[in-house]
Amino acid sequence: MIIRPTLKLAKKLHEPELPSALGPARDPLLDWHAALFVANRHQYMLAMNTFSLFSVVLPGSGIVDLGSFLDEVLAGMRATMAHSGLFLYSSRIAPNAGRVSICKTLGPSPLGSLNDMVWHAKGHLTYNTLSPIDAGLRLNNLPCGPLHYRTPLEFIREMVQLPIP
């Protein structure tokens, strides 16, 4: 599993010197970008699947190191996927959760999508006063240009039907 934090999040995790970006994960469900942001004076994190843009919004307080970050992200993935009707965590993510690589982001395209999702998440958390899990569920039902105006939820359902190379 590969998680690619932004520089701001890497500094919070005390990982300022990230290794060079690895290539895409063999299983696209195991490649994620993550960001730290503030909404209503509270810290939050957003983890986004690199290929499907499926997003998980998490509280950012109490995250002080890589171990607490990984615990929170994996628990958030499990909960958001279950609430979305995707029961992939135990079969596809959990078996790979022990082998997590942290590295630099893939480039401007995933970062642009990550920034868009953060912007929408801030709106849901601030103006709609949604919980982080509800904000994530809303993000996953938002049509996205990079997905040819399909939602991340639709795209990830199609994506998991594809065989792993």
Order of alpha helices (4+ residues) and beta strands (2+ residues): beta-alpha-beta-beta-beta-alpha-beta-alpha-alpha-alpha
